[in-house]
Amino acid sequence: MSMALNSYKERWQTALAAAHGSRLQAGAQTAGSLAEGFLAGYQLAMSRTLPLDCPDWTALAVSEGFNDLPAVTRDGEGALTGSKTWIPAVVDMDALIVRVGRGSDAMFLRIDLPHPACVSELRPKEGFLDDLGLGMMHFDQLPPSGYRALEPFPVRSFPLMEATSFFAILLLASERLGLKLSASALAEAYAMGQASPLDIEVEEAKTFVANTANWLQSNHEAMRQSFKGWDQDQRLVSMYAQLGA
């Protein structure tokens, strides 16, 4: 287990309890790097998209095909085999929401970890978000008793939930670290970091994403001093900003 990530997870869970279950507040109080901001935003986005009401860390496992690894499939007995190849903080996750299949045939299955049929593996570091603990999960005949199917949820909204969660947390963390934000900017961050996929106005959310990315980038020097790994990982801000285009 990554000691750095495990330490952050423990700090986040402690802050979550102090914030009475508010993942937005927990992230704002603990994020000190872009990797931590990503993880906090990711967990907030998961809870906004799915009915998660516990302090566990959960990841949406969709990506496949890295290094030509086989996609995840179910056999005639319902057992899962294959690999999901892009999972943040893979060794620290308590559960995965795994997509099996594509299009209208896709199923989403919750898998609680650890499980003997699930083997995690870290991906090679590539000089971007190296502190994220990015990895893969390999499934070796995971039986139906090891997962449960989820009811439909707004998975297509997840990227926008992820971007607004990340930026809301960075704004509130910036305020905590001494950067001055207007009352209206703080109010918007709180609103955007808490709205559900059914409540959020898409164009308003995209504008928030674009404006926040511009503000962060225009305060480059302050960000460097406030968030560890800014120089190495600031590309994450540009990647999320594309959702606001």
Secondary structure in CASP SS format (residue, H / E / C, confidence):
PFRMAT SS
TARGET T0000
AUTHOR 0000-0000-0000
METHOD secondary structure of the structure
MODEL  1
M C 1.00
S C 1.00
M H 1.00
A H 1.00
L H 1.00
N H 1.00
S H 1.00
Y H 1.00
K H 1.00
E H 1.00
R H 1.00
W H 1.00
Q H 1.00
T H 1.00
A H 1.00
L H 1.00
A H 1.00
A H 1.00
A C 1.00
H C 1.00
G C 1.00
S C 1.00
R H 1.00
L H 1.00
Q H 1.00
A H 1.00
G H 1.00
A H 1.00
Q H 1.00
T H 1.00
A C 1.00
G C 1.00
S E 1.00
L H 1.00
A H 1.00
E H 1.00
G H 1.00
F H 1.00
L H 1.00
A H 1.00
G H 1.00
Y H 1.00
Q H 1.00
L H 1.00
A H 1.00
M H 1.00
S H 1.00
R H 1.00
T H 1.00
L C 1.00
P C 1.00
L C 1.00
D C 1.00
C C 1.00
P C 1.00
D C 1.00
W C 1.00
T E 1.00
A E 1.00
L E 1.00
A E 1.00
V C 1.00
S C 1.00
E C 1.00
G C 1.00
F H 1.00
N H 1.00
D H 1.00
L C 1.00
P C 1.00
A C 1.00
V C 1.00
T E 1.00
R E 1.00
D C 1.00
G C 1.00
E C 1.00
G C 1.00
A C 1.00
L E 1.00
T E 1.00
G E 1.00
S E 1.00
K E 1.00
T E 1.00
W E 1.00
I E 1.00
P C 1.00
A C 1.00
V H 1.00
V H 1.00
D H 1.00
M C 1.00
D C 1.00
A E 1.00
L E 1.00
I E 1.00
V E 1.00
R E 1.00
V E 1.00
G C 1.00
R C 1.00
G H 1.00
S H 1.00
D H 1.00
A C 1.00
M E 1.00
F E 1.00
L E 1.00
R E 1.00
I E 1.00
D E 1.00
L C 1.00
P C 1.00
H C 1.00
P C 1.00
A C 1.00
C E 1.00
V E 1.00
S E 1.00
E E 1.00
L E 1.00
R C 1.00
P C 1.00
K C 1.00
E C 1.00
G C 1.00
F C 1.00
L C 1.00
D H 1.00
D H 1.00
L H 1.00
G C 1.00
L C 1.00
G E 1.00
M E 1.00
M E 1.00
H E 1.00
F E 1.00
D E 1.00
Q E 1.00
L E 1.00
P C 1.00
P H 1.00
S H 1.00
G H 1.00
Y C 1.00
R E 1.00
A E 1.00
L C 1.00
E C 1.00
P C 1.00
F C 1.00
P C 1.00
V H 1.00
R H 1.00
S H 1.00
F H 1.00
P H 1.00
L H 1.00
M H 1.00
E H 1.00
A H 1.00
T H 1.00
S H 1.00
F H 1.00
F H 1.00
A H 1.00
I H 1.00
L H 1.00
L H 1.00
L H 1.00
A H 1.00
S H 1.00
E H 1.00
R H 1.00
L C 1.00
G C 1.00
L C 1.00
K C 1.00
L C 1.00
S C 1.00
A H 1.00
S H 1.00
A H 1.00
L H 1.00
A H 1.00
E H 1.00
A H 1.00
Y H 1.00
A H 1.00
M H 1.00
G C 1.00
Q C 1.00
A C 1.00
S C 1.00
P C 1.00
L C 1.00
D C 1.00
I C 1.00
E C 1.00
V H 1.00
E H 1.00
E H 1.00
A H 1.00
K H 1.00
T H 1.00
F H 1.00
V H 1.00
A H 1.00
N H 1.00
T H 1.00
A H 1.00
N H 1.00
W H 1.00
L H 1.00
Q H 1.00
S H 1.00
N C 1.00
H H 1.00
E H 1.00
A H 1.00
M H 1.00
R H 1.00
Q H 1.00
S H 1.00
F C 1.00
K E 1.00
G C 1.00
W H 1.00
D H 1.00
Q H 1.00
D H 1.00
Q C 1.00
R H 1.00
L H 1.00
V H 1.00
S H 1.00
M H 1.00
Y H 1.00
A H 1.00
Q H 1.00
L H 1.00
G H 1.00
A C 1.00
END
